[in-house]
Amino acid sequence: MKTVDDFNFAGRRALVRVDFNVPLDKKDRHVTDDTRIRAALPTINKILGDGGSVVLMSHLGRPQAEKMADGSIDTAQFTLRHIAGKISALAGKEVTFGGDCTGAEAARASGALSSGEILLLENLRFHAGEEAGNEQFASALAKHGDCYVNDAFGTAHRAHASTAVVAKHFPGNRMFGKLMAGEIQNADKVLSGAQKPFAAIMGGAKVSDKLGILEKLIERADHILIGGGMAYTFLNALGGRIGNSLCEAHKKDLARTILDKAKARGVQLHLPADSVIAERFDAKAATRTVMSNAIPDGWMGLDIGPEASAAYREVIMNTKTILWNGPMGVFEMKPFESGTRAVGQAVADATNRGAFSLVGGGDSAAAVNKFGLADQVSYVSTGGGALLEYFEGKKLPGIEMMRE
């Protein structure tokens, strides 16, 4: 695996694919979570430190899928110009904005770069050729650099022009950034070298979203701890009363199959004994704590309860490898944050005692940041779907092309 540490960038323009698909506030379009930008700084600093220059390219949002009524791209909402100032502040140097990612203006900007300078290209997804993996679009992007660095693990599962296709234009001069290399190395620690006991904490809304990784985890984990909305599909499949809680009714047979497979493999699949419930999906709604399999009609489970939190903590504290993907409840709302906070604290405490912990997925990463635990776990992945697909054993185009 060739990385930026194996290359001298002196006098070179490095075309760097980053994942700066960061959240912005709706009013002023200011960056509300700069985790992904900070994660790319070690790669950027290595290139600049060698005496190279950096051309950054990224996507932001889904502008092609969210076009305006007249069919045009909402450039005001999705422009990367919104984040140029944040990159400048974090990198400690002015970032030039390219105006587009292809065309004469962008070409002049990248061609004029001097050693130590940074250029940010416009949103790649303003062009349909990006998501289509268009060769002509990839060729236009390739003109911005003398070498190519892929540091965008969050998009590694997409065969897009800026990830899988553009790499073909740099034989011998393509490499992984520090973030990408770290993501792969830490994922492999869990995928191939997990010390036992190994606990996987799975949250989120739907069983169907996590089917592939649950199947793989049954082959590897000793414990699987379920939280979030997906727990209620399992509970309902076992005959529990779940009120108005989120449930994929058409996946109940699948949930029972997962439970049976786990039992056959000797894997303990844990469901939350109790839940914090509410009359409606609202931070101001009336709440109660009840057993998870006896939720009254008209109420919905929005967090695991204190009994479940304590039981999950006990499991986590007695493991040596931990994978956490998905929150335990609607942690964005204060009345329903306790379960996710408790599990996060348990993961941090177990890490302090010597366990290796990998936190993956956008919501999980947001949770450890919210609760001030990010520096108390072993590794926080920037990848959501990419991490899941990597654990499922799928070949990720953005990684495979770099290895060819």
Secondary structure, 3 states (H helix, E strand, C coil): CCEHHHCCCCCCEEEEECCCCCCECCCCCCECCCHHHHHHHHHHHHHHHHCCEEEEECCCCCCCCCCCCCCCCCHHHHCCHHHHHHHHHHHCCCEEECCCCCCHHHHHHHHCCCCCCEEECCCHHHCHHHHHCCHHHHHHHHCCCCEEEECCHHHCCCCCHHHHHHHHHCCCCEEECHHHHHHHHHHHHHHCCCCCCEEEEECCCCCHHHHHHHHHHHHHCCEEEECCCHHHHHHHHCCCEECCCCCCHHHHHHHHHHHHHHHHHCCEEECCCEEEEECCCCCCCCEEEEECCEECCCCEEEEECHHHHHHHHHHHHCCCEEEEECCCCCCCCHHHCHHHHHHHHHHHHHHHCCCEEEEECHHHHHHHHHCCCHHHCCEECCCCHHHHHHHCCCCCHHHHHHHC
